[in-house]
């Protein structure tokens, strides 16, 4: 592993309501965004669809959860959040250092 890169685990809540893209296509798009911020994806785990405990939008009561392990420079998580903020397929993003 490159010493200038750090390991991260990101959890994404995906939203494909009313879209033709499948969950696998959305995951591939997220992986491309990680590569765009100079990251390397090491593992992807689809946790399946889950209902939210606290519903903030009545039209969206649950989403598909996906965990992605990747390595990236220290600026990678903030750049990834900014790139995915405008992506309508990703409802929420949580990145933590491992």
Secondary structure, 3 states (H helix, E strand, C coil): CCCCCEEEEEEEEECCCCCCCCHHHHHHHHHHHHHHCCCEEEEEEEEEEEECCCCCECCECEEEEEEEEEEECCCHHHHHHHHHHCCCCEEEEEEEEC
